[in-house]
């Protein structure tokens, strides 16, 4: 048999039901976060970076190389397309600035850097700077 709880008055019933209702703000669906996904590969002569940046024009991409620091920045723009007597009910497209910076194990020869953008993927070839190899030091 189920246990029944008796409430002393009508007001206490609603107090218990509403307890904690206003503690948390109402959740609004979050907009999709802009992300820049990156793969970095290395061989003896260079680093190769593949960065997914869909929906961006190549003119809106900036790549900066300073020593061993690489920064990629892109601006995703939403094109306005409104038709007369038409209302937007739901949109999952986004816009804004996205950036990513990372440090490589050795310095990069920024003069030999090559950047290509095709089909939403940025390909960077970052040659290693000559004479930057590590060497073992013997302890005396």
C-alpha positions as CSV (number, residue, x, y, z in Angstrom):
1,X,0.0,0.0,0.0
2,X,1.3,3.5,-0.9
3,X,2.1,6.0,1.8
4,X,0.1,9.2,1.7
5,X,1.3,12.5,2.9
6,X,-1.2,14.9,4.3
7,X,-0.7,18.6,3.9
8,X,-1.8,20.9,6.6
9,X,-3.1,23.6,4.3
10,X,-3.5,24.4,0.6
11,X,-0.6,27.0,0.6
12,X,2.0,24.5,1.8
13,X,1.2,22.2,-1.1
14,X,2.3,24.9,-3.6
15,X,5.3,25.8,-1.5
16,X,6.6,22.3,-1.8
17,X,5.9,22.0,-5.5
18,X,7.5,25.4,-6.3
19,X,10.5,24.9,-4.0
20,X,13.6,25.3,-6.1
21,X,11.8,26.4,-9.2
22,X,13.3,29.9,-9.2
23,X,16.7,28.9,-8.0
24,X,18.0,28.0,-11.5
25,X,17.5,30.3,-14.4
26,X,15.4,28.9,-17.3
27,X,17.7,27.1,-19.7
28,X,17.8,28.5,-23.2
29,X,19.2,26.4,-26.0
30,X,22.9,27.3,-26.4
31,X,24.1,28.5,-29.8
32,X,26.6,26.1,-31.4
33,X,30.1,27.1,-30.4
34,X,32.5,28.0,-33.2
35,X,35.3,25.5,-33.3
36,X,38.5,25.2,-35.3
37,X,39.6,21.5,-35.4
38,X,43.3,21.0,-36.1
39,X,45.5,18.1,-37.0
40,X,49.3,18.6,-36.7
41,X,51.8,16.2,-38.3
42,X,55.6,16.2,-38.3
43,X,58.3,14.8,-40.5
44,X,62.1,15.5,-40.6
45,X,61.8,18.8,-42.5
46,X,58.4,20.3,-41.7
47,X,55.1,20.4,-39.8
48,X,51.9,19.9,-41.6
49,X,48.7,21.4,-40.3
50,X,45.1,20.6,-41.5
51,X,42.5,22.9,-40.0
52,X,38.8,22.5,-40.7
53,X,37.2,25.9,-41.2
54,X,33.9,25.3,-43.1
55,X,31.8,28.2,-44.3
56,X,34.7,30.7,-44.5
57,X,36.1,32.6,-47.5
58,X,39.9,32.4,-47.8
59,X,40.0,36.2,-47.6
60,X,38.6,35.9,-44.0
61,X,41.4,33.7,-42.8
62,X,44.6,35.0,-41.1
63,X,47.6,32.9,-40.3
64,X,50.5,34.2,-38.2
65,X,53.8,32.5,-37.4
66,X,56.2,33.8,-34.8
67,X,59.1,31.5,-34.0
68,X,57.4,28.3,-32.7
69,X,54.0,29.9,-32.2
70,X,51.3,29.5,-34.9
71,X,48.0,31.4,-34.8
72,X,45.0,30.8,-37.1
73,X,42.0,33.2,-37.1
74,X,38.9,33.2,-39.2
75,X,35.7,35.2,-39.4
76,X,32.5,33.3,-40.2
77,X,29.9,35.6,-41.7
78,X,26.2,35.0,-42.0
79,X,24.9,36.3,-45.3
80,X,21.6,38.1,-45.0
81,X,19.0,36.6,-47.2
82,X,15.5,37.8,-46.5
83,X,12.5,37.4,-48.7
84,X,9.4,39.5,-48.6
85,X,6.6,37.9,-46.4
86,X,9.0,35.3,-45.1
87,X,9.9,34.7,-41.4
88,X,12.9,32.8,-40.1
89,X,11.6,30.3,-37.6
90,X,14.8,28.4,-36.8
91,X,18.4,28.8,-37.8
92,X,21.4,26.6,-36.9
93,X,23.9,28.6,-38.9
94,X,26.3,30.7,-36.9
95,X,28.7,33.6,-37.3
96,X,31.6,35.2,-35.4
97,X,35.3,35.0,-34.9
98,X,37.2,31.7,-34.3
99,X,40.9,31.4,-33.5
100,X,43.4,28.8,-32.4
101,X,47.0,29.2,-31.3
102,X,49.5,26.5,-30.5
103,X,53.2,26.1,-29.9
104,X,55.4,23.7,-31.9
105,X,58.4,21.9,-30.5
106,X,60.9,23.8,-32.8
107,X,60.9,27.1,-34.5
108,X,59.4,27.5,-38.0
109,X,61.0,29.1,-41.0
110,X,58.2,31.6,-41.6
111,X,59.5,32.6,-45.1
112,X,59.0,29.1,-46.4
113,X,55.5,28.7,-45.0
114,X,52.8,27.7,-47.5
115,X,49.0,28.0,-46.8
116,X,46.3,26.6,-49.1
117,X,42.5,26.6,-48.5
118,X,40.2,24.3,-50.4
119,X,36.8,22.8,-49.6
120,X,36.7,24.1,-46.0
121,X,40.1,22.8,-45.0
122,X,43.2,25.0,-44.5
123,X,46.5,23.2,-45.2
124,X,49.7,24.7,-43.8
125,X,53.2,23.5,-44.5
126,X,55.5,24.9,-41.9
127,X,59.2,24.1,-42.6
128,X,61.5,23.7,-39.6
129,X,64.1,26.3,-39.1
130,X,67.6,24.9,-39.9
131,X,70.1,24.6,-37.0
132,X,67.4,24.3,-34.4
133,X,68.0,20.6,-33.6
134,X,68.4,19.5,-30.0
135,X,71.6,17.9,-28.8
136,X,72.5,16.0,-25.7
137,X,74.8,17.6,-23.3
138,X,77.1,15.3,-21.3
139,X,77.3,16.0,-17.6
140,X,80.8,16.2,-16.2
